[in-house]
């Protein structure tokens, strides 16, 4: 069920509707707000639209890095599971 949630990003309030739980929406908004603040401090004087694009790129970079880390972890779990299955097979046969 979509729920209306008021969030605050860069000192502006937005009412959004989302299918996620209220707490998650607020947490995501806080993350975005913090990223915007970080980039605004580094890139002082840039217009808001450029700050927004840089923030989106930074968040996308974080996302793709996590995807790569997840892929690596899943591959490691697969390797370890295969080794364990081989050991169990050896012991049970």
C-alpha positions in Angstrom: 0.0 0.0 0.0 1.4 3.4 -1.0 1.9 5.7 1.9 2.4 9.5 1.8 5.6 10.5 3.6 7.0 14.0 4.2 10.7 14.0 3.7 13.3 16.8 3.9 16.1 17.2 1.4 18.4 20.2 1.3 16.1 22.1 3.7 13.0 21.6 1.4 10.1 19.4 2.3 8.6 17.0 -0.2 5.5 14.8 0.2 6.1 11.6 -1.6 4.2 8.4 -2.0 6.0 5.1 -2.0 5.4 1.4 -1.6 8.3 1.0 0.9 7.6 1.3 4.6 7.7 4.8 6.0 10.9 4.2 8.0 12.7 3.0 4.9 11.6 6.0 2.9 12.8 8.4 5.6 16.1 6.5 5.9 16.7 6.7 2.1 15.8 10.4 2.1 18.2 11.1 4.9 20.9 9.2 2.9 20.3 11.3 -0.2 20.2 14.5 1.9 23.6 13.6 3.5 25.1 12.8 0.1 23.9 16.2 -1.2 25.4 18.0 1.8 28.7 16.1 1.4 29.0 17.1 -2.3 27.8 20.6 -1.7 30.7 21.1 0.8 33.2 19.8 -1.7 31.9 21.5 -4.7 31.0 24.9 -3.3 29.2 27.4 -5.5 27.7 24.9 -8.0 24.0 25.3 -8.9 21.5 22.9 -7.3 20.9 21.0 -10.6 24.6 20.2 -10.9 24.8 19.2 -7.3 21.9 16.9 -7.8 23.5 15.2 -10.9 26.8 14.8 -9.0 24.9 13.3 -6.1 23.0 10.9 -8.3 26.3 9.8 -9.9 27.9 9.3 -6.5 25.0 7.2 -5.3 25.0 5.2 -8.5 28.7 4.6 -8.1 28.1 3.3 -4.5 25.3 1.1 -5.8 27.4 -0.5 -8.6 30.3 -1.0 -6.1 27.9 -2.9 -3.8 26.7 -5.0 -6.7 30.3 -6.0 -7.5 30.9 -6.8 -3.8 27.7 -8.8 -3.7 28.7 -10.8 -6.8 32.1 -11.5 -5.3 30.6 -12.7 -2.0 28.1 -14.9 -3.8 30.9 -16.4 -5.9 32.9 -17.1 -2.6 29.8 -18.7 -1.0 29.4 -20.9 -4.1 33.0 -21.9 -4.0 32.9 -22.8 -0.4 29.6 -24.6 -0.7 31.1 -26.7 -3.6 34.2 -27.6 -1.5 32.0 -28.5 1.4 29.8 -30.7 -0.8 32.9 -32.4 -2.2 34.2 -33.1 1.4 30.8 -34.4 2.5 30.6 -36.6 -0.6 34.1 -38.0 0.2 33.2 -38.7 3.8 29.9 -40.2 3.1 31.1 -42.5 0.3 
